[in-house]
Amino acid sequence: MEADWDERRRRAVEVHAEALRRRTADEQERAARLVADFARTATERGLPAEPLLARGFGGRARYRTGLRGWYLKPDRSLAVGTDGEFYILSVPDSLVARVRGARLLPAHPGLTIGEGARDGESLPLADLLALRLSQG
């Protein structure tokens, strides 16, 4: 009897975990399409792309990334590259990166930026991208 309950519980956890994985993958795919559409629209509208700089975790150092794109927030912590990818512009402080530049990998954006942050600090990705396009 207890073994049946354990098995049902284990299976329920697996089903729940799989549903969460599918939902997360779907959200990431939709967010990636929004970001790619933003890059395409920004290029079509002639919005000037600029070199993207990453900030060190310490907050003071800035590092070249070799990427070009559009900053999404005034604090320049998030950007969309001309390659249509989403970047979080924060890296570990590094002497080597100060000389050679920092290497950034694309991040998986969520449909809400700043989710779980304090009130007023989260914003739907679609709204953030639309706001950036309207600012030129």
N, C-alpha and C positions, 0 to 999 in steps of 0.2 A: 504494500500500500504506500509506504513512504517512498519507495523507489519510483513508483508511478508519479507521485507528486513531484519528486526531484526532476524526473525526466520532462514532465509537462512544464515545469518552471524553467528548466534549461532551454527547452524549445521556444518558450515565450520570449526569453531574453534574446535568443538568436533572431527570431522574427522581428523583434523591436529594433535590434541593432542593424539588421539588413534594411529595414524601412528608413532608419536614420541615415545610413550610407547613401541610399538611393535619393533621398530628399536633399542631402548635402551636395551630391554630385549634380543633381538637377539645378539647384540654386547656383552652383559654381559655373555651370554651363551657361545659364541665362545671364549671369553677371559678366562672364567673359564675352558674350555676344554684345552686351551693352558697351563694354570697353572698346571692343573692336569697331563697333559702329561709331563711337565717339571719335576714335582716331581717324576713321575714314571721313567723317563729316568735318572735323577740324581741318584736315588736309584740303578737302574740297572747298571750304570757305576761306582758305588761305590764312588760317590762324598761324602765326609764326611759332614754330617749335624752337625750343632753346635747349642748350646743354643742361642735362639734369645732374645736380649735385646731391650727394648723400651726406647726411649729418651723422657724426659719430655718436655713439650712445652717451658719451659725456656731454654732448650738446654744444661743444665749442668748435670742434674741427669739422671742416667741410672737405669732401673727397670728390674728385672727378669720377665719373662713372663710364664715360664713353658713350652714353646714351643721349638721345635727343627726344624731346617730347613736351608735354604740357603739365605744369603743376596743377593739382586739383584744389589744394587748400592754401590759404594765405601763409601758413607756417611751412609750406613746401615739404611736407612729410609724405605726401602721396602724389603719384604722377601716372600719366598714361604715356607710354613711349610711342614714337612714330611707327614702331613695329606692331602696335595694337595690343600691347601687353600692359598689365597693371603692375606698378612697382611701389613698394614701401621703401622710402628713402632713408633708412636708418641702418647703420652698420657698426660693427665693433670698431673701437678706436684702434688704429694700427699705423705704425711708422712706415711699413711697406706700402700701405694703401695711400699714404700721403705722397709718396714718391711715384708709385705706379698707377694709382687710382684704385677705386674699389670696384669689385665685380658684383653686380647685382643680378639676382635671378628673378624672373617674373613671379609674382605672388598670385594666389587664388583670391580674387575679390569676393566679398559677400554681397548680397543684395542690399545690406544695410552697412554703412560705414560707421564705425564707432559703436557698434552694438554692444550693450552692456556698460557703456560709459555713463557718466553723469547725465542728468536731464539736460536736454538742449545740445548735447554733444554728438548725438547720433543723427544720421541723415540717410534716407534711401539713396543708393548709388545712382539711380536714374535722375533724381533731383540734383545731386551734386554735379553730375555730368552736364545736365541741361543748364545749370547755373554757370558752369565754366564756359560753355559755348556761348551763352548770352553775354558774358563779359568780354568776349573777343580775345 
